[in-house]
Amino acid sequence: MAAGGGNEEGGERSLEKGEWRLLAILGLPTFAYALAITIVSTYLPLLAQRFSPSTTIIGVIIGGEGVMALLLPIPFGSWSDRLRTRIGGRLPFVLFATPPLVVALVLIGFSQSIVMAGLFVGLFFAAYFIAYEPYRALYPDLVRDDIAGRGQSTQAIFRGAGTLLAIVAGGGLFSLAVQAPFVVGAGVTAVAIAAFLLVLLRRGVPEQEHDEEEPGTVREAADRIRQILRRRPAVRAFLVANALWELSLGALKTFVILYLSRGLHFQVALAGLIVGGASLISVIASPLSGRWGDRIGKARVMQIALTAYGIGLLVPGAITFKPALIAVVPFVAFGGGTIMTLPYAMLIPLMPEHEHGALTGLYSLSRGVGTMLGPLLAGVAIEVLRGPLSGTQGYQAMWLVCGAAILLSLIPLRRLRRDLDERDAREREGRHRWDDEDRPPPRRRSGGERDARAQRRPQPSRG
């Protein structure tokens, strides 16, 4: 893992010019994939209602993202840890999975039945996770630990930009032709990924450490992951909390346009603009939360933001008074920006070396649990509460699912915060406990240092 220290007081340092350029390059695929997946999760439900009025069926289809996240991230993340090619171990997955992703995105727009839509969505999500997990592992490979929060906030800006463009432009395009957002989104995705590959390869093949003693099978990698989960309660706490965060986001992004268009009777284009305005606040929140996280602690920022976010999400579930809904938008949007920025930055310090891809896959597996359950639970809640919440055709129930998931996540977050606070305190005091529960603070090693690493392994301290 790339690592480095800030100043001795634990304050943040300024980013160097090369670091800004690296973060900008790494952000391009985030922009592209966020745009593509937002188009699917936001506008496929509108398309699917032409074939089936059931919100449960829609939730099952969108929840296919979670199914793929359960099956694919760990094996392909682990494979990218071991793979050696002329362009490194991560980029081949981006190169070969992006074309079927783009084709599937186009075909979704031309679906003629709910079954056909489901098949194309399955292909899209499979290609997405095959490409995205190795790509995401480039962050701990290349980004230093002391700027991890700002690295993730930069990534969140790109994610927010892709999400914002998909929602705002997608609403207008959908009003013109139902296929338009899918076709245009596929074109933008293809161009952005091509630009990323060309620029990064021109910069040089990304450096990636390989452990010569690393086992050669996915099954053995999975055994190591089970050992990490057994020995590290902080990782377990993170994965539970992350699943709840993704559950909330999955429910929200699937049904928010339907809530506005069917429940509150806005035009689809106007609904897209409303959600786009909230997404803009989330984009603004991303660099702020990343900077605050590097300064006062990522888990502390998350705890404060999630409390306000969870309460704010419950308000639309209880009332439909539009001035009150407008008042809670900044809280909801800021909280959403925070949980799209800081979670992965909290996981990075917990990652063992040589397991970046595998732990990134485990991170996405927890995301998969949430993205699978979120749309499904929200869809069921909408149908069950359609009578009591007839004023919004039941879509109001989505907010109750989202708010409950966020407030429940505060329980595992408390355990995670204790571990991260202890880790930060040891680093400030210059003490590190090297045992099965922890690892030394990593740093960038030169080639000669890596060759001699085994001969210079330091003894653990008792701090």
C-alpha positions in Angstrom: 0.0 0.0 0.0 1.2 3.5 -0.7 1.8 5.3 2.5 3.4 8.3 4.0 3.2 10.5 6.9 1.7 13.9 7.4 3.2 16.2 9.9 3.9 15.0 13.4 0.9 16.7 14.9 -1.3 14.6 12.6 -2.4 17.6 10.6 -2.9 17.4 6.9 -0.3 18.4 4.3 -0.9 19.9 0.9 -1.2 17.7 -2.1 1.7 17.7 -4.5 1.1 18.4 -8.2 1.7 14.8 -9.2 -0.8 13.6 -6.6 -3.5 15.9 -8.0 -2.8 14.6 -11.5 -2.9 11.0 -10.3 -6.2 11.5 -8.4 -7.7 13.1 -11.5 -6.6 10.2 -13.7 -8.0 7.6 -11.3 -11.3 9.5 -11.1 -12.2 9.0 -14.8 -13.5 5.4 -14.4 -15.4 6.3 -11.3 -17.2 9.0 -13.3 -17.9 6.6 -16.2 -19.1 3.7 -14.1 -21.2 5.9 -11.8 -22.9 7.5 -14.8 -23.7 4.0 -16.3 -24.9 2.4 -13.1 -27.0 5.4 -12.1 -28.8 5.4 -15.5 -29.6 1.7 -14.9 -30.7 2.0 -11.3 -32.7 5.3 -11.9 -34.3 5.0 -15.3 -34.7 1.2 -15.6 -37.5 1.3 -13.0 -39.4 3.8 -15.2 -38.8 1.6 -18.2 -39.7 -1.6 -16.4 -43.1 -0.1 -15.2 -44.1 -0.3 -18.9 -43.9 -4.1 -18.5 -44.7 -4.7 -14.9 -46.4 -2.4 -12.2 -44.9 -4.4 -9.4 -42.3 -2.5 -7.3 -41.2 -5.9 -5.8 -40.3 -7.2 -9.3 -38.5 -3.9 -10.0 -36.6 -4.3 -6.7 -35.6 -7.8 -7.6 -34.2 -6.7 -11.0 -32.2 -3.8 -9.6 -31.2 -6.0 -6.7 -29.3 -8.1 -9.2 -26.5 -5.6 -8.7 -26.2 -7.1 -5.2 -26.2 -10.7 -6.4 -23.3 -10.0 -8.7 -21.5 -8.1 -6.0 -21.8 -11.2 -3.8 -20.4 -13.5 -6.5 -17.7 -11.6 -8.4 -15.7 -9.1 -6.4 -13.7 -11.4 -4.2 -12.5 -13.8 -6.9 -11.7 -11.1 -9.5 -10.2 -8.8 -6.8 -8.0 -11.7 -5.7 -7.1 -12.6 -9.2 -6.0 -9.0 -9.9 -3.7 -9.3 -6.8 -1.9 -12.3 -8.4 -2.1 -11.5 -12.2 1.1 -10.3 -13.9 0.9 -8.8 -17.4 2.6 -6.1 -19.4 0.0 -3.7 -18.2 -0.1 -4.8 -14.6 -2.6 -6.9 -12.7 -5.6 -4.5 -12.5 -6.0 -2.9 -15.9 -6.7 -6.1 -18.0 -10.0 -6.4 -16.2 -11.0 -2.9 -17.0 -9.9 -3.3 -20.6 -11.8 -6.6 -21.3 -15.0 -6.0 -19.2 -15.9 -2.5 -20.3 -17.0 -3.4 -23.9 -19.7 -5.9 -22.7 -20.8 -3.4 -20.1 -21.3 -0.7 -22.8 -23.1 -3.1 -25.1 -25.4 -4.3 -22.3 -26.3 -0.7 -21.4 -27.4 0.0 -24.9 -29.5 -3.2 -25.1 -31.3 -2.4 -21.8 -32.8 0.6 -23.4 -34.3 -1.5 -26.2 -35.7 -4.2 -24.0 -39.2 -5.4 -25.0 -40.1 -7.4 -21.8 -39.3 -7.6 -18.2 -37.4 -10.9 -18.8 -35.3 -9.3 -21.5 -34.5 -6.3 -19.3 -33.5 -8.7 -16.5 -31.1 -10.6 -18.7 -29.4 -7.5 -20.0 -29.2 -6.0 -16.5 -27.5 -9.2 -15.3 -24.9 -8.9 -18.1 -24.4 -5.2 -17.3 -23.8 -5.8 -13.5 -21.5 -8.8 -14.2 -19.3 -6.7 -16.4 -19.4 -3.8 -14.0 -18.0 -5.8 -11.1 -15.4 -7.6 -13.1 -14.0 -4.2 -14.2 -14.7 -2.1 -11.1 -13.1 -4.2 -8.3 -9.6 -4.5 -9.8 -9.8 -0.8 -10.8 -10.8 0.3 -7.3 -7.8 -1.7 -5.9 -5.5 0.8 -7.8 -6.3 3.3 -5.0 -4.5 1.5 -2.2 -1.8 0.6 -4.7 -1.0 4.1 -5.7 -2.5 6.6 -3.2 -0.6 7.3 0.0 -2.4 6.6 3.3 -2.0 10.2 4.6 -4.1 11.5 1.7 -6.5 8.6 1.6 -9.4 10.7 2.8 -8.8 13.4 0.1 -8.2 10.6 -2.4 -11.6 9.2 -1.7 -13.2 12.7 -1.6 -11.8 13.3 -5.1 -13.2 10.0 -6.3 -16.5 10.9 -4.7 -16.5 14.2 -6.7 -16.1 12.2 -9.9 -18.8 9.8 -8.7 -21.1 12.7 -7.9 -20.4 14.3 -11.3 -21.3 11.0 -13.1 -24.4 10.6 -10.9 -25.5 14.2 -11.4 -25.0 14.1 -15.2 -26.9 10.7 -15.4 -29.9 12.0 -13.3 -30.2 15.5 -14.8 -29.5 14.7 -18.4 -31.2 11.3 -18.2 -34.5 12.8 -17.2 -34.6 15.0 -20.2 -33.4 12.3 -22.5 -35.9 9.8 -21.2 -38.7 12.4 -22.0 -37.4 12.5 -25.6 -37.0 8.7 -26.0 -36.9 5.9 -23.5 -33.8 4.5 -25.2 -31.9 7.8 -25.2 -30.3 7.9 -21.7 -29.0 4.3 -22.1 -27.5 4.9 -25.6 -25.9 8.3 -24.7 -24.7 6.9 -21.3 -23.0 4.0 -23.1 -21.1 6.4 -25.4 -19.9 8.6 -22.6 -18.8 5.6 -20.6 -16.8 4.2 -23.5 -15.0 7.4 -24.2 -14.1 8.0 -20.5 -12.7 4.5 -19.9 -10.7 4.7 -23.2 -9.2 8.1 -22.0 -8.3 6.6 -18.6 -6.5 3.6 -20.1 -4.5 5.8 -22.6 -3.5 8.4 -20.0 -2.6 5.9 -17.3 -0.6 3.7 -19.6 1.3 6.7 -21.0 2.1 7.6 -17.4 3.5 4.1 -16.8 2.2 0.7 -15.7 0.8 1.1 -12.1 3.2 -0.3 -9.5 1.8 -3.3 -7.7 3.5 -5.3 -5.1 3.3 -9.1 -5.3 3.9 -11.5 -2.5 6.1 -14.3 -3.7 4.6 -16.6 -1.0 1.1 -15.7 -2.0 -1.1 -18.8 -2.7 -2.1 -19.4 -6.2 -5.8 -20.2 -5.9 -8.9 -18.2 -5.2 -9.9 -20.8 -2.6 -6.7 -20.2 -0.6 -7.2 -16.4 -1.0 -10.7 -16.9 0.5 -9.2 -18.8 3.4 -6.9 -15.9 4.1 -9.9 -13.5 4.0 -11.7 -15.7 6.5 -8.7 -15.5 8.8 -8.7 -11.7 8.5 -12.4 -11.6 9.4 -11.9 -13.9 12.4 -9.0 -11.9 13.8 -10.1 -8.3 13.0 -13.4 -7.3 14.6 -13.0 -3.8 13.2 -13.2 -5.2 9.7 -16.3 -7.2 10.6 -17.9 -4.0 12.0 -17.1 -2.1 8.9 -18.6 -4.6 6.6 -21.9 -4.7 8.6 -22.1 -0.9 8.6 -21.2 -0.6 4.9 -23.9 -3.1 4.0 -26.5 -0.9 5.8 -25.2 2.2 4.1 -25.5 0.6 0.7 -29.0 -0.8 1.6 -30.1 2.7 2.1 -28.5 4.1 -1.0 -29.8 1.1 -3.1 -33.4 1.7 -2.0 -33.1 5.5 -2.5 -31.6 5.5 -6.0 -34.1 2.9 -7.2 -37.3 4.5 -6.2 -36.6 8.3 -5.7 -37.6 9.2 -9.3 -40.8 7.1 -9.0 -41.5 8.7 -5.6 -41.3 12.2 -7.2 -43.0 11.4 -10.5 -45.7 8.9 -9.3 -46.0 9.9 -5.6 -45.7 13.7 -5.8 -46.7 14.0 -9.5 -43.7 15.8 -10.8 -42.8 15.4 -14.5 -39.9 13.0 -15.0 -37.6 15.8 -16.4 -38.4 18.0 -13.3 -37.9 15.0 -11.0 -34.5 14.5 -12.5 -33.6 18.2 -11.9 -34.7 18.0 -8.3 -32.6 14.9 -7.6 -29.8 16.5 -9.6 -29.9 19.5 -7.3 -29.6 17.2 -4.2 -26.7 15.4 -6.0 -24.9 18.7 -6.4 -25.0 19.3 -2.7 -23.5 15.7 -2.3 -20.7 16.7 -4.6 -20.0 19.7 -2.5 -20.1 17.6 0.6 -17.5 15.1 -0.7 -14.3 17.2 -0.5 -15.5 18.7 2.8 -16.1 15.4 4.4 -12.8 14.0 3.1 -10.8 16.9 4.4 -12.6 16.8 7.8 -12.0 13.0 7.9 -8.2 13.5 7.4 -8.2 16.2 10.0 -10.4 14.9 12.9 -11.0 11.3 12.1 -13.1 9.6 9.4 -15.2 7.5 11.8 -16.0 10.6 13.9 -17.2 12.6 10.8 -19.3 9.6 9.7 -20.9 9.3 13.1 -22.0 13.0 13.1 -23.1 13.0 9.5 -25.1 9.7 9.7 -27.0 10.8 12.7 -28.3 13.9 10.9 -28.7 11.9 7.7 -30.8 9.1 9.2 -33.2 11.5 11.0 -33.5 13.5 7.8 -34.4 10.4 5.8 -37.3 9.7 8.1 -39.0 13.0 7.5 -40.3 12.3 4.0 -41.5 9.0 5.3 -43.8 10.7 7.8 -45.0 13.8 5.9 -45.6 15.1 2.4 -45.6 18.8 3.3 -43.4 20.1 0.5 -41.7 23.1 2.5 -40.7 20.6 5.2 -39.3 18.2 2.5 -37.3 21.0 1.0 -35.8 21.9 4.4 -34.4 18.4 5.0 -32.8 18.1 1.5 -29.5 19.6 2.5 -29.1 17.2 5.4 -30.0 14.2 3.3 -27.8 15.3 0.4 -24.8 16.1 2.7 -25.1 12.7 4.5 -25.3 11.0 1.1 -22.1 12.7 0.0 -20.4 11.6 3.1 -21.3 7.9 2.9 -20.1 8.0 -0.8 -16.8 9.4 0.3 -15.4 8.1 3.6 -16.3 4.3 3.9 -13.5 3.0 1.6 -11.0 5.5 3.2 -11.8 4.0 6.6 -11.2 0.5 5.2 -7.8 1.3 3.6 -5.8 1.4 7.0 -7.3 -2.0 7.9 -6.0 -3.7 4.7 -3.1 -6.1 5.0 -0.4 -5.7 2.4 -0.7 -7.8 -0.8 -4.5 -8.2 -0.2 -5.7 -4.9 -1.6 -7.7 -6.6 -4.4 -9.2 -9.3 -2.1 -10.2 -6.8 0.6 -11.6 -4.5 -2.1 -13.6 -7.4 -3.2 -14.8 -8.0 0.3 -15.8 -4.4 0.6 -17.9 -4.7 -2.6 -19.4 -8.0 -1.3 -20.7 -6.0 1.7 -22.0 -3.5 -0.8 -23.7 -6.3 -2.6 -25.6 -7.4 0.4 -26.9 -3.9 0.8 -27.7 -3.2 -2.9 -29.5 -6.5 -3.1 -31.6 -6.0 0.0 -32.3 -2.3 -0.4 -34.4 -2.2 -3.6 -36.1 -5.5 -2.6 -37.1 -4.3 0.9 -38.1 -0.9 -0.4 -40.2 -2.5 -3.1 -42.0 -4.8 -0.6 -42.6 -1.8 1.8 -44.1 0.2 -1.0 -46.6 -2.5 -1.9 -47.4 -3.3 1.7 -48.0 0.3 2.7 -49.7 1.4 -0.5 -53.0 1.6 1.3 -52.0 3.5 4.4 -49.7 5.8 2.3 -52.1 6.1 -0.7 -51.3 9.8 -1.1 -48.0 8.9 -2.6 -49.1 5.4 -3.9 -46.9 3.9 -1.2 -43.6 5.3 -2.5 -43.3 7.2 0.8 -42.4 4.0 2.5 -39.0 4.0 0.7 -37.8 6.7 3.1 -38.6 4.6 6.2 -36.4 1.8 4.9 -33.6 4.2 4.1 -33.7 6.0 7.4 -33.9 2.8 9.5 -30.8 1.3 7.8 -28.7 4.4 8.4 -29.6 4.7 12.1 -29.0 1.0 12.6 -25.5 1.4 11.1 -24.5 3.7 14.0 -24.2 0.5 16.2 -21.3 -1.2 14.3 -19.8 2.2 13.5 -19.3 2.8 17.2 -17.1 -0.3 17.4 -15.2 0.7 14.3 -14.6 4.2 15.6 -13.0 2.8 18.8 -10.5 0.8 16.7 -9.6 3.6 14.3 -9.3 6.1 17.2 -6.9 3.8 19.0 -4.9 3.2 15.8 -4.7 7.0 15.2 -3.6 7.6 18.8 -0.7 5.0 18.5 0.4 6.6 15.2 0.5 10.1 16.8 2.5 8.7 19.8 4.9 6.8 17.5 3.8 3.4 18.9 2.5 0.5 16.8 1.4 -2.9 17.9 2.4 -5.5 15.3 0.4 -8.6 15.8 -2.4 -10.5 14.1 -4.8 -7.7 14.9 -2.7 -4.9 13.3 0.1 -4.3 10.9 2.9 -1.7 10.7 2.1 1.6 8.9 3.0 0.8 5.3 5.1 3.1 3.2 6.4 3.2 -0.4 9.4 1.0 -0.7 12.1 1.2 -3.4 13.1 -1.8 -5.3 16.1 -2.4 -3.2 14.2 -2.1 0.0 11.7 -4.6 -1.1 14.4 -7.1 -2.0 15.9 -6.7 1.5 12.6 -6.6 3.4 12.7 -10.1 4.7 16.2 -9.6 6.1 15.3 -6.4 7.9 11.9 -7.3 9.5 11.7 -5.2 12.7 10.6 -6.6 16.1 7.2 -5.7 17.4 7.0 -3.1 20.2 4.9 -3.5 23.3 3.1 -0.1 22.8 
